Amino acid sequence: MVTRRRVVAGSIGGLLLSSLSAPLTFGAAEPDQESLAQLPGKRPLIKRTFRPPNYETPLADLRSQMTDNDAFFVRYHLASIPEIDPRTWRLRIGGASANRTLELSLADLKRDFKRVHLAAINQCSGNRRGLFTPRAAGVQWTYGAMGNALWGGVRLRDVLNRVGVKGDALEVVLEGADAALLAATPDFAKSLPVDRALDADTLIAFEMNGEPLPHWNGAPVRLVVPGWTATYWVKHLTSINVEPKAFDGFWMKSAYRIPTGAFPGARFKSQENAQTTPITEILINSLVTSHSNGARLERGRAAELFGWAWDGGTGISTVEVSSDEGRSWRPAKLGEAPSSYSWRGFRMPLDTAKPGSLQIAVRATGRNGARQPDKLTPNPSGYHHNMIQTLTLEVA
Amino acid sequence: MNTQLRCASALAAALFASLAVAAGEESMQLQDAPDRDLVVARCSVCHSVDYVQMNAPVLDRAGWQKSVRKMIDQFGAPIGEDDANQIIEYLATHY
């Protein structure tokens, strides 16, 4: 295991720039220590917890358009994670609002349904929880509980149409093979509103970046719900049930919930109450990957800020960069996005002519007009951290 | 060491010797203090103890109490009242 100290220049930047007129906060608190560790089949990742395994992708591995499979983040709630033989794996489809039941092998899925490929961000609901103020309990992720990949599989809709969805269908319940060590612990199961399950972009995926799904990312088959946070992307998928009533499992009724009305995004009405509602869509966000906070730049040497912007599938229209604490903004040059669910690159030259601190801030705007906020919306679980990112870079 | 603690220690040792423990996990140690073995034995049934270290900057006494109650009431951890109180006391004092 390798241990490294984070650069702590952020706090210095915060002290130097305590300008009253500055709308943005520099030098926000960050966890001070990161440990790298390696799961079988993965390269060293930031270890948050050993068991159940929770591993975050380091910034250096988030610089490619598609995140490498062996660098992709790992997130589990429950510690019994079976190695599944893809030849004996079966997917069972049915439920009270299905006309019939069906059992499919992996070969059936590949042979009997139209093959679809889609590039999409897979982002944990709690990505950046570790950067929340006030702090929120849970896995203390920083920036890397996310990645972008090309998912290959079949449409959930095509499989559901094979069993026939009745008119009274309300939700589709999804279960995976991972399980708790104690029988009394709630098993991990999620549901989707039936219209989201029947969306042409919701996939049953068995490929990731052209390879079979890695074990730690849901082999042999997982759900892909582009635009929605990763909690719905059930791994090691084993059953799909179409139901006429709201699913009352722990991971819907008690976990992964946000205050009702506090955030934009699709509403999951059959699971909503006056106080809380399920987290659904990914909010607009961006991440600088070329530099981390506190990085040093050589004076007079050309340098470029680079990173990604993404949202819940609307697509990114502009990314702007400020180098004066958010008083003025300039548009960055945007790259192509392989799909509206994928992240989109941005780049901006950095001015290294003068020595001193560069106070960089980045904000993305979506095609729907949504823009990253300059403040967090507090919520007990620390979800939806999409505040404008600020970095202090030192030119010397 | 009372009987309960001896049992807890034996359970902890058995856990670390079993396949349920992830590679690297056995290198972790919680702070040496009374009831550490109890905490390790009870908490390690379901998860590695880095969950304790990770949440230490986040949770105060009330937070640890809530967290331990969640493990018992919602996740079904078979921990009695006395053990729960000792676990909360250890976590609140040392983390």
Interface residues (C-beta under 8 A of the other chain):
Chain A: M1 P31 A37 K47 R48 T49 F50 R51 P52 P53 A79 R135 A136 A137 G138 V139 Q140 A180 L181 L182 A183 A184 T185 P186 F250 S254
Chain B: A20 V21 A22 A23 G24 E25 S27 M28 V45 C46 H47 S48 D50 Y51 M54 N55 P57 V58 L59 G63 S67 Q74 F75 G76 A77 P78
